[in-house]
Amino acid sequence: MTHWISRIVARLAPALAAAALALAPLASQAAGGGYPLDRFPTTKLTDQAGLQNGAKLFTNYCLGCHSASLMRYNRLTDLGLTEAQIRDNLMFTGARVGDPMKIAMAPSDAKEWFGALPPDLSLSARARSSHDGTGSDWLYTYLRSYYRDSTRATGWNNAVFPNVGMPHVLFEMQGTRGVTIEEIKADKGESGKGHGFTKTVISFDVNGQRTEKVEKIESGHPHEGSTVKLTPAVGGKLTQAQYDEQIADLVAFLTYVSDPSAKTRTRLGTWVLLFLACFTVLAWWLNREYWKDIK
């Protein structure tokens, strides 16, 4: 019995580890999130060319640091690619086409360079789901919401994931953005019995230079809270619409990776429902034939 339990644990360990890595940053998101999510264009999930482009973007820009260890390269044949195309265009580490999509970087190096091991992205699109939107919505908004911040070691920050450790690796495509963060809170004073409100406006320009302005609001009853407004991107190789299209392709691929069998399951489910409908009619007819003489 112990032997079988050990074998089951060994099989489940990679999946559990990947899930833990994907879920690890959620606490940071909850602590500083609140930025409204844009809706991911779900039509991308059935766009084969877009999914292939998303796979290319993932292997070129993400796979250097983030693995997708629950996905094997040869599963990309589901997207209409041949194994030769996968090997020639999407594999750069000397791995075999049947191997999982893992990074070549040693975990010890990752911790030294980044302070923590970059999370595995196998389940990122599922782990990020919340009452605010799907995990695809979160990824789609996150990858389009970076802005310059000279106070951060990486020079970047993110409206969806404040103080994120990952820099904006796609900034050459999108360009740079600034931001204005406005926060209104009750002014309780040193005694805790103050009145009025305080409005703090923090701005970063497209070069990351920070300015801050604080003013008191003595009258009225403004709502407490914060708002974040990003400025349009400048200096990128792509227009904002073109960049959004690229990000939609990448997120579609990450969504596919999180549940590769979804398309097959949906197709089979349709046939199963049709079978059950026909079986129900047949069963009703058969039941009527059996009982008609008795009645």
C-alpha positions in Angstrom: 0.0 0.0 0.0 2.8 2.4 0.9 4.5 1.7 -2.4 1.3 2.6 -4.4 0.8 5.8 -2.4 4.4 6.8 -3.1 3.9 6.2 -6.8 0.7 8.4 -6.8 2.4 11.2 -4.9 5.3 11.1 -7.4 2.9 11.4 -10.3 1.0 14.3 -8.8 4.0 16.2 -7.5 4.8 18.1 -10.8 1.2 19.2 -11.2 0.9 20.3 -7.6 4.2 22.2 -7.9 3.1 24.0 -11.0 -0.2 25.0 -9.5 1.5 26.3 -6.4 3.9 28.4 -8.5 1.1 29.8 -10.5 -0.9 30.7 -7.4 2.0 32.1 -5.4 1.7 35.7 -6.7 -2.0 36.0 -6.0 -1.5 37.5 -2.6 0.4 40.4 -4.0 -2.3 40.9 -6.6 -5.0 41.0 -3.9 -3.0 43.4 -1.8 -2.6 46.0 -4.5 -5.0 45.2 -7.4 -8.4 46.7 -8.2 -7.6 47.9 -11.7 -10.5 47.0 -14.0 -9.9 44.1 -16.3 -10.4 44.3 -20.1 -12.3 41.4 -21.7 -10.1 39.0 -23.6 -11.4 38.4 -27.2 -12.5 34.8 -26.9 -12.7 34.4 -30.7 -8.9 34.0 -30.5 -9.3 30.6 -28.9 -10.4 29.2 -32.2 -8.1 31.2 -34.4 -5.4 28.6 -35.4 -3.1 31.2 -36.9 -3.4 33.3 -33.8 -2.6 30.4 -31.5 0.5 29.5 -33.6 1.6 33.1 -33.3 1.0 33.0 -29.6 3.2 29.9 -29.3 5.9 31.7 -31.2 5.6 34.7 -28.8 5.7 32.5 -25.8 8.8 30.6 -26.8 10.6 33.8 -27.9 9.7 36.1 -25.0 8.5 34.0 -22.1 10.2 30.6 -22.2 13.6 32.0 -21.3 12.4 32.5 -17.7 8.9 30.9 -17.4 8.4 27.2 -18.0 5.1 25.5 -19.0 6.1 22.1 -17.6 2.7 20.5 -17.9 2.7 21.0 -21.7 4.9 18.9 -24.1 6.2 20.4 -27.3 4.5 17.7 -29.4 1.1 18.7 -28.1 1.5 21.8 -30.3 0.5 19.6 -33.2 -3.0 20.3 -31.9 -2.5 23.9 -33.3 -1.8 22.6 -36.8 2.0 22.6 -36.5 4.1 19.6 -37.6 6.8 18.2 -35.4 9.4 19.5 -37.9 8.0 23.1 -37.6 7.9 22.8 -33.8 11.5 21.6 -33.7 12.9 24.1 -36.2 11.0 27.2 -35.1 9.9 26.9 -31.4 12.7 24.9 -29.7 16.0 26.6 -28.7 17.3 24.5 -25.8 18.2 21.2 -27.4 15.2 19.5 -25.9 13.4 16.7 -27.8 10.0 17.3 -29.3 8.4 15.0 -26.8 9.8 16.9 -23.8 7.9 19.2 -21.5 8.3 23.0 -22.1 10.9 23.7 -19.4 13.5 26.4 -19.1 17.2 25.8 -19.2 17.9 28.3 -16.4 18.9 26.6 -13.1 16.6 27.4 -10.2 19.6 28.6 -8.1 20.5 31.1 -10.8 16.9 32.3 -11.1 16.7 32.9 -7.3 20.0 34.8 -7.4 19.0 37.0 -10.4 15.3 37.6 -9.7 15.0 36.9 -5.9 12.5 34.1 -6.6 11.9 31.4 -9.2 9.7 32.7 -12.0 6.4 30.9 -11.8 5.5 28.1 -14.1 2.8 29.3 -16.6 1.1 26.0 -17.3 -2.0 26.9 -15.2 -1.7 30.7 -15.2 -4.9 31.3 -17.2 -6.9 29.2 -14.7 -5.2 30.3 -11.5 -5.9 34.0 -12.3 -9.7 33.6 -12.5 -11.6 35.6 -10.0 -15.0 37.4 -9.6 -13.5 40.3 -11.6 -13.0 38.2 -14.7 -11.5 35.1 -16.2 -7.8 34.3 -16.0 -7.5 35.2 -19.7 -9.0 38.6 -18.9 -6.4 39.1 -16.2 -3.5 38.1 -18.4 -4.7 40.2 -21.3 -5.0 43.3 -19.2 -1.8 42.7 -17.2 0.4 42.4 -20.3 -1.0 45.7 -21.7 -0.7 47.7 -18.4 3.0 48.2 -17.8 4.3 51.7 -17.2 7.7 53.3 -16.5 8.6 53.7 -12.8 12.1 54.9 -12.0 11.7 54.0 -8.3 11.6 50.3 -9.1 14.8 48.2 -9.7 13.5 47.0 -13.0 12.4 50.5 -14.1 8.8 49.1 -14.6 5.6 48.8 -12.7 2.1 47.5 -13.5 -1.4 48.8 -12.9 -2.9 45.3 -12.6 0.0 43.8 -10.5 1.5 46.7 -8.4 5.2 46.3 -7.7 5.5 43.2 -9.9 9.0 41.8 -10.1 8.9 41.0 -13.8 10.1 43.8 -16.2 8.2 44.7 -19.4 9.8 42.2 -21.8 7.6 43.3 -24.7 8.2 47.1 -24.4 9.9 47.3 -27.8 6.6 46.3 -29.3 4.3 48.5 -27.2 6.5 51.4 -26.2 6.5 53.1 -22.9 3.6 54.5 -20.9 3.1 56.8 -18.0 0.5 56.8 -15.3 -1.5 59.0 -12.9 -2.6 57.4 -9.6 -5.1 59.4 -7.6 -6.0 58.3 -4.0 -8.6 59.9 -1.8 -8.7 59.0 1.9 -10.2 60.4 5.1 -7.9 62.7 7.0 -8.0 61.6 10.6 -5.1 63.7 11.8 -2.7 62.9 14.6 -5.4 62.6 17.2 -7.5 60.4 15.0 -10.4 62.9 15.1 -9.6 65.0 12.0 -12.0 66.0 9.4 -12.0 66.3 5.7 -10.2 64.3 3.1 -6.7 64.1 1.6 -6.2 63.7 -2.2 -2.8 62.4 -3.3 -1.9 62.4 -7.0 1.2 60.4 -8.0 2.3 60.6 -11.6 5.0 58.9 -13.6 5.9 60.2 -17.1 6.9 58.0 -20.0 10.5 58.2 -18.7 9.5 57.0 -15.3 10.1 60.3 -13.5 7.9 60.6 -10.4 5.9 63.6 -9.2 3.6 63.8 -6.2 0.9 66.3 -5.2 -1.1 66.3 -2.0 -4.0 68.5 -1.3 -6.7 68.7 1.4 -10.4 68.5 0.6 -12.2 70.4 3.3 -15.8 70.3 1.9 -18.0 67.7 0.2 -18.0 64.0 0.6 -15.8 62.4 -2.0 -15.6 58.7 -2.2 -12.5 57.1 -0.7 -10.4 54.9 -2.9 -7.9 55.1 -5.7 -8.0 55.4 -9.5 -5.3 54.5 -12.0 -5.1 56.1 -15.5 -2.5 55.0 -17.9 -1.2 57.4 -20.7 -1.1 56.2 -24.3 2.0 54.2 -25.2 4.8 56.0 -27.2 7.9 54.8 -29.1 6.8 51.3 -29.8 7.3 49.3 -33.0 3.5 48.5 -33.2 0.4 50.6 -32.8 -1.7 50.0 -29.8 -4.2 48.0 -31.8 -1.4 45.9 -33.3 0.1 45.3 -29.9 -3.3 44.3 -28.5 -3.6 41.8 -31.3 -0.2 40.2 -30.4 -1.1 40.0 -26.7 -4.5 38.4 -27.5 -2.6 35.7 -29.5 -0.2 35.1 -26.6 -3.0 34.9 -24.0 -5.0 32.6 -26.3 -2.0 30.3 -26.3 -1.6 30.4 -22.5 -5.3 29.7 -22.2 -4.9 26.7 -24.5 -1.9 25.5 -22.4 -3.9 25.6 -19.2 -6.5 23.2 -20.7 -5.3 21.6 -24.0 -8.3 19.2 -24.1 -10.9 21.9 -23.9 -11.7 22.0 -27.6 -11.9 18.2 -27.9 -14.0 18.0 -24.7 -16.5 20.6 -26.1 -16.8 18.8 -29.4 -17.3 15.4 -27.7 -19.8 17.0 -25.3 -22.0 18.1 -28.2 -22.2 14.6 -29.6 -22.8 13.2 -26.1 -25.8 15.5 -25.6 -27.2 14.6 -29.0 -26.8 10.9 -28.2 -28.6 11.4 -24.8 -31.4 13.3 -26.5 -31.9 10.5 -29.1 -31.7 7.8 -26.4 -34.3 9.6 -24.3 -36.7 9.6 -27.2 -36.0 5.9 -27.9 -36.4 5.0 -24.3 -39.7 6.8 -24.0 -41.0 5.1 -27.2 -39.8 1.7 -25.9 -41.4 2.2 -22.5 -44.7 3.2 -24.2 -44.6 0.0 -26.3 -44.0 -2.2 -23.3 -46.8 -0.8 -21.3 -49.5 -0.1 -23.9 -51.0 -3.6 -23.6 -51.0 -3.6 -19.8 -52.8 -0.3 -19.7 
